[in-house]
Amino acid sequence: MPIFVPTPNHDHVVDNSRVNTTPIWWEVRPVLIMDQSDWPAADGSSGITSSKAMDDAEAAGRAIEVGSNFFLFFSSHMAAH
């Protein structure tokens, strides 16, 4: 019997310099966002939309990064909206 494990609400942040990248191993940085206002808007106009913003939220105590040795292998390409 298959086991279904729901994925918690999450997002992916990729640095601009890595948006168009061939398949590589990406380090996963699990970060617990403590302030709902830091969640990105659907259109990306506000919230944590960059690794710098994520680091700033951590420094301000609004987010906590937890250690991980998890990596994902994928490419990244700019999508047309």
C-alpha positions as CSV (number, residue, x, y, z in Angstrom):
1,M,0.0,0.0,0.0
2,P,1.5,3.4,-1.0
3,I,2.1,5.9,1.8
4,F,1.2,9.5,1.1
5,V,3.3,12.1,2.9
6,P,2.2,15.7,2.3
7,T,4.8,18.3,1.6
8,P,4.7,21.3,3.9
9,N,4.1,24.7,2.2
10,H,7.4,25.7,0.7
11,D,9.1,27.8,-1.9
12,H,12.4,27.7,-3.9
13,V,14.8,30.6,-4.1
14,V,17.4,30.7,-6.8
15,D,20.0,33.4,-7.1
16,N,19.7,35.5,-10.2
17,S,23.2,34.3,-11.3
18,R,21.9,30.7,-11.3
19,V,18.5,31.2,-13.0
20,N,19.6,29.7,-16.3
21,T,21.7,26.8,-15.3
22,T,22.3,23.3,-16.7
23,P,21.6,20.4,-14.4
24,I,23.7,20.6,-11.2
25,W,23.5,19.5,-7.6
26,W,21.8,22.2,-5.5
27,E,22.3,22.5,-1.8
28,V,19.0,22.6,0.0
29,R,18.8,25.3,2.7
30,P,15.7,24.5,4.8
31,V,14.6,27.8,6.4
32,L,11.7,28.2,8.8
33,I,10.0,31.5,8.1
34,M,8.6,32.9,11.3
35,D,6.8,36.0,9.9
36,Q,4.0,35.4,7.4
37,S,4.7,38.8,5.8
38,D,8.0,37.4,4.6
39,W,6.3,34.8,2.4
40,P,6.6,35.8,-1.2
41,A,3.5,37.2,-2.9
42,A,2.2,35.2,-5.9
43,D,3.6,37.7,-8.3
44,G,7.0,37.9,-6.5
45,S,6.6,41.6,-5.7
46,S,7.2,41.2,-2.0
47,G,8.5,38.9,0.7
48,I,11.6,36.7,0.5
49,T,12.4,36.5,-3.2
50,S,16.2,36.2,-3.0
51,S,18.8,34.5,-1.0
52,K,19.9,37.9,0.3
53,A,16.3,38.6,1.6
54,M,16.4,35.2,3.2
55,D,19.7,35.9,4.9
56,D,18.4,39.3,6.0
57,A,15.3,37.7,7.5
58,E,17.5,35.2,9.4
59,A,19.7,38.0,10.7
60,A,16.6,39.9,11.9
61,G,15.3,36.8,13.7
62,R,12.3,36.3,11.5
63,A,13.7,33.1,10.0
64,I,15.8,30.1,11.2
65,E,17.9,28.0,8.9
66,V,18.3,24.4,9.9
67,G,21.2,22.2,8.9
68,S,20.8,19.8,6.0
69,N,22.9,17.5,3.9
70,F,20.2,17.2,1.3
71,F,20.9,18.1,-2.3
72,L,18.6,18.2,-5.4
73,F,19.8,17.6,-9.0
74,F,18.0,19.9,-11.5
75,S,18.4,22.6,-14.1
76,S,16.9,26.1,-13.9
77,H,15.5,28.2,-16.7
78,M,13.7,31.6,-16.8
79,A,10.0,31.0,-17.6
80,A,7.9,33.3,-19.6
81,H,4.8,34.6,-17.7
